[in-house]
């Protein structure tokens, strides 16, 4: 009798555990990266394949980064763990690009000067190029910011041209809280919510660009159409922006509609081919209530395919519709890299260019939690041409590719978190995930059933008390639970 009771209880316990595993796994499968369990947008969607890496406080113990991979790390406050080192092993021919995206954690506060700086140095501590920097700027609103640095080969470069070990230096900038700063308490001590006193999460990307088969001009184009293009008109189609670079929604040429809430950052990507010229305008819709004025409310930033900063523009908001247009950038050309300004040198290769839109969290204080209407007018002018002949393949291999039907077309939105095809893709993934989960559960249940049938009744060699029969088997322990970008022109 005791054996049968134990068998029944074991089956009951197995069933409960199986149901719990199914529920937890299903919830995880239905919650995309970058979204909270209640469906609200999260602060940032990190790359799903990002490898965790710990930054070292010195070069000796620095971890090696591999080209083509994404990494997830974190950085402490400036002055205390606020400078980290990572290691690269480079050949003499390839150009290396390293970007770092800083993500303040929920509830943090930031000041104008808080920011991030990225440098790439040789074994003697010399910078291979000017350090890239990013700041939260006039919005003083916490959101993802990205900075980049490069080891370039050929052209007019003289430093860092040999093969060997190089170091990526990621450091936080900013004076930190003081008696006069918004992030300090009346007594002058650090406010625990101030971002200068808190850890930021990091997403680090490393892209390798091969050298050329044949030498090309080392002079940036002197003339190009720098007139601000007329914004596109037409009926807007809906696309939901992504929550990070890795989940950015693809847009083609056209007019696109979305919504954005105060404190939220939306990511989009636009394929641009060699020889094509990109332009974009962001329109923020009017508010149905509230009053007052927010000085820098809307920030529109442009990043190139290796997440290098190109340009940005901001706009205030008083409840009436506002528009912000990026200044004209040159057509994509390999030789643009030899220019001094970010706005020209950043347009150096074909691929997906990122549009990042942020709405300052202070907008909620005057106009409510939103969302407000957002319209993006995207233009990709000119026919795509063939690019330079590389001597090898970049890593990742598709970083400079232009998706079919992308740059000059109007289809757009085939990836990311948008509606239409993007939603179909998401449902397919959920369906595949559900099938895989169901198969796993069926196999697990089958294994338990076979084991139970093969188990022979064994009588205990000693009497089993009634109290012992009612003690349940222990369950396994649960698992632990821009805006003013602030970038400086690149000098050479």
N, C-alpha and C positions, 0 to 999 in steps of 0.2 A: 504493500500500500504506500509505504514511504517512497519507494522508488518511482511509482506511478505519479505520485504527487509532485515529486521533484521534476519528473519529465514534463508534466503539464506546465509547471511554473517556469521551467527553462524555456519551453516553447513560447509561453506568454512574454517572458522577458526578451527573448530574441525578436518577437514581433514588435514589441514596444521600441526596442533599440533600432530596428529596421525602419519603423515609421519615423522615428526622430531623425535618423540619418537622411532619409528621403526628404523630409521637410526642410532640414538645414541646407542640404545640397541644392534642392530646388530653389530655395530663396536666394542662395548664392548665384545660381545659374541665371535667375531672372533679374539680378541687380547688376547692371553694367558698371564697368569701371568709371569712377568719377561721379557716381550717383549714390545718394544716401538711400537707406532702406525704405524711407517713406516716399521715394521718388523725387525728392528735391535735389537740385543740382549741387554737386559737391564742389569744393574749391578748385580742384585740379585733377585731371585724369592722367596719371602716370602711364608710361608705356607698359603694356601687359608683360612684355618680355624683358623688362629692365632687370638688371642684375644688381643685387645689393652690394655695395662696396663702402668701406670705411676710409675716409680721408685721414691721412697721417699729418701729425703736427711738424714733421720734418721730412726731408727727402729720403733719408736712409730706409725708413720703413714704409715708404709709399707703395700703394698697390698699383699694379700694371693695368692699363686700360687697353682694350683691343678695338681696332678699327671696325666700324660697322655695327657696334653694339651700343645699347642704351644702358645707363647705370642710374641707380637710385642711391642717394646718400643724404647727409644732413650736415649742417654747419651751425656752430654755436654763435653766441654774441661776439661782436667785434671786441678784440682785446683779450678774449678768453676762449680759445678754441675757434676763433674767427678767421683763421688762415689755415687752409688745408692743402696738402700736396698729393698729386697722383702722378704716375709715371707712364711715359710712352717710349717705345722702342721704334725709332724711325730709320728709314733708308735715306739715301741721298737724293732721290728723285721725286718722291711724292710730296704733295702739300697736305699738311694736317690741319684740320679745323676742329676746335673743341668749343662746345657751347655749354653753358650752365644756366639752368632755369631755376630761380629761387622762388619758393612757395611759402609765404608766411602761414602759420597754422591758424585755425579758426580762432577768432576773438582777439587777434593781435592788432596793435596800433602801430602806425608807421609815421615817420616825419619826412620832410622834404628831402633831407640829405641821406636818409637810409638807402643803401644800395648794395650792389654786388660788382666785384671786379674780377676779371679772368685774365691771366697772363700765361704765356708759354715760354719757358726759359731753357737755356742749354746747361751743360754741366758746370759752367762757370758763373751761373746766376745772371746771365745777360738775357734780356727780353728779345725774343725772336721778332716781335712786331710791337706796335703800341698796344697797351692793355685796353681791352674792351670793358666798358663800365655801363651800368644801368642804375637808375634811381627811380624811386616812386614819384618824385617830383611834386608838382603843385596840387595834384589830386589828394596827396596824403591819405590815400586809400589803399589798403593791402590787397595785392593781386600778384599773379605771377609776373616776374620780370626776367629777362634773359640777356646775357652778355656772352661775348665770344672772343677767341684769340686764335692766331694761326701761326704755323711755321711754313713759310712759303719758300719755294725753290725757283731758281732761274730769274730771269728779268733783271731788275736792279738790286736784288737782295744780295747782301754780303755776309750777314751773320746767319748762324744756324744752318749751314748748307751741307754739313757732313752727316753721315750715318752715325747713330749712337743713341744714348739715353737722354731724354728730355723730360721736363717736369711741367705739369699743369698746376698753376697756383690759383686757387679760388679763395677770395677773401671778402669779408663784409666791410662796408664802409659806412660812415656816419658817426656823428659825434656822440650819439647815445643820449639818454635822458639827462636833463639838468633842471635847475630850479625854474628856469624860464621856459622850458620846453613843455609842450602839451602832454608828453609822456611821463612827466614827473609829478609826484605827489606834492602837496603844499610844503612839506618838510624838505623837499629836495631829493628824496630817495626814489629809486626806480619803481615805476608802476609795473607790477607783474604782467600787465597786459601789453606793455610797450614792446614793440617788436625788437628793439635794441637789446632787450633783456631775455629774449626767447629764441629757441632753436628754429631755424628754417629748414624745410625739406628741399632737396636738390634733385633735379634730373639732369644728368650729364650725357651729352652726345659727342661721339668722336667719328668724324668722317675723313676718309683718305681719298684725295684726288690724285690720280696718276699724272706723271709728266707727259709731255707731248712727243709725238714721233718726230716732228720737225719744229724748229724754232719759229716763232711768230713775232710780230711787232711787240715791243715792250713800251709802247706809248698809248695812253688812253685816247679814245676818239675826241677830237677837238670840237667838232660840231655835231649837234643832234637837235631835234625838235624839242625845245624846252618849254614851249607854250603849254599852259594848263589846258588839257583837253576838255571839251564840253561833256558834262555828265550825261549818261544815257537816260532816256525816258522810256516809258512803257509800263505795262502791267507787271507788278511784282509777283514772283512765285515764292512760295514758302520753303525755307530750309532752316532746320534747327542747327545752330552752331555747336561745335564740339566743346568739350571741357578741358582740352589740352592739345598740345601739338600733335600727339600721336592719334588723337581722335578728331582732328580738324575735318570739317565737312567740305567736300570738294564743290567749288563753284566754277561755272564757265562764264563766258561773257553774258551779261544780262542784268536784270534788276531782281533783287532777292529780298524777301521780307522775313523778319524774325522778331522775337521779343527779347528784351534784356531787363533784368532787375538790378536795382542799386547793389553795388558790391560784386556783381557778376562779371566774368570775363568770358567772351565767346571767341572760338577759334575757327577759322576758315582757311582753305588753301585753294590757290588758283594756279593751274598749270600754265607756264609761260615758256615758249620755245625760243631757240636761238634767233635773234633778230627781231623778236616781238617786243612791243612797248606796252607796259602795264600802267593802268591808272584805276583809282577807286575813290569813291565818296561814300561817307556814312551819314545818313539822315536820322536824327532822333525825333520821334513823334511828340506831339503836344500832350500835356497832362490834363486829366479831367478835373483836377483840383489841386489845392495848395498854392503857396505864393513864396516870393523871395527869390534869391539868386545864388547859384553855386558857381564859383569862379572857373574851375576846371572840372567839368562833370563828365564829359565824353572824351575818351582817348582812343585814337585809331593808330595802330602801329603796323609797320610792314617789316617782315623778316624774310630772308632768302632761304633756299632749300637746306642750308646747314644751320639754320636758326640764327644767322648773323643779322644784326640790326641794320636796316636800310634807312628808314625815315619814320616820322610820326607827326601827328597833328592833334590838337585838342580844341575843345569848345566849351564855353560856359553854358548854363541852362537856367532859364527863368520860367519854365512851364510852357513856353511857346516852342514850336518846332525849330530845331537847329540843324545845321549841316556842317560837316568837316570834310575837306578834300585834301588828299595827299598832294604834295607838290610833284611836278612832272619828274619822272625818272627816265634815264636813257634806255634805248632798246638793249636787250640782253646781248652782251658781247664778252668774249674771253678777255679782251684788252681792257675792259673797264676796271679790272683789278689794279691797274697802275695809276688810277686817279687818287687824289688825296681825300676827297670827301666820301663819307659813308654812303650818301645817296647815289653816288656813281659807282664806287668800287664794289658795293654790295650786289650790283646787278651783273655778276660775273659768270653766271652759268644758268643753263636751262634747268627746269624742274618746277616743283610746286613752291610758290611763294605764299607765305602765311600772312593773312590779315587777322589781327588780334584787336578786339574791341572790348574796352572796359568802361563800365559806368560806375562812377564814384559812389561809395556807400553813403556819403553825406546827402545824396539826392533823396534818400528815404526820409530824412528829417524834415524836409520841406514839401515833398510831393508824394509821400507814401511809398509803400514797398513795391509798387509796380505790378507786373512789368510794363515798360514803355515800348512803343513800337520802334523797330529798328529796320531801316532800309539800306541795303548796300547796292551801289551802282558800279558794276565792274566792267572795265573795257580792256580788251587785249587786241591791240592794233597791229596790223601787218601780217605777212605770211611767214610761217616758221621756215628757217633755213637749216642747212646741215651745220653741225658744230665742228669743233676742232678734232683732229685725229689724236686720240689718247694712245699712249704706249701700253696701256693696261686697262683694267677695269676698276672703277671706284668702289669703295666699301662704305655703306651698303651699295649693292650693284645698281639699284634702281633710283638712287638719290637724284640723278640728273636727267632722268627720263621724264617725258611728257606723256601722260595717259592719253590713250586714244579718245578722240572726240572731246578733248579737254579744253585747251587754251583758246582756240578760235571758235569753238562750238557754243551751243546754248543749252546742251543737255544738262551738264553739271549734276552735282548732288548724288553721284552714284555710290559714294562711300561716306563714311562718317555717321552722324546721328540724325541726319535729316529725314524728311518724310519721303514718300515715293520709293524709289529703288533702294535708298538707304534703309528704310523701314523693312522692306522685303528681305534685304540681306540680314538684318537683325533677327527677323523671325526665322530665317533659315538656320542661323546659328543657334537660336534657342531650340529649334526643332532637333537639330543634330545633337545638341547638348542633352535634350530630354531623352532621345533615343539611347545615347550612351549611358546616361544615368540609369534608365530603366533596365538596360542590359546588365549593368553592374549589380543592381539590386536583385534581379532575377537569378544571376549566377551565385550571388552570396546566399540567397535563400535556398537555392538548390543544394549548395554545399552543406549548409546546416541540416537540410532534410536528409541527405544521404548519410551524414555523420550520425544523425539520430537513429536512423533505421539500422545502421550497422552496430550501434552500441548495444551490447548484451546487458540484461539486467544483472546487477551485482549487488548482493546483499552486504550491508555493512557488517563488519566483524564485531561491532559493538553496538549496543542499543543507542538509537537516536532519540533524543528528547524532543518533546513537542515544541519547546522553545527553539531548538536548533532547526527544526523543519520550517519554521516560519521566518527565519532570518534570510532576507533576500541576498542574492549574490551581489557583490559590490560592482557598481557601474564604473566604467573607465573614467578617469579624471577629464574634465572638459579642457579644451585648448584655451590658453590665455586669450581669456577673452581678447599805355604809358603816357593825357598825361604828359608829363615832362620827363622824357626818357633819360636825359642827363648824359647821353653818350657824347664823347668828344671826338672830333674829326681824327681820322687815322693818319698819323704822320709817318713818313718813310725816310 
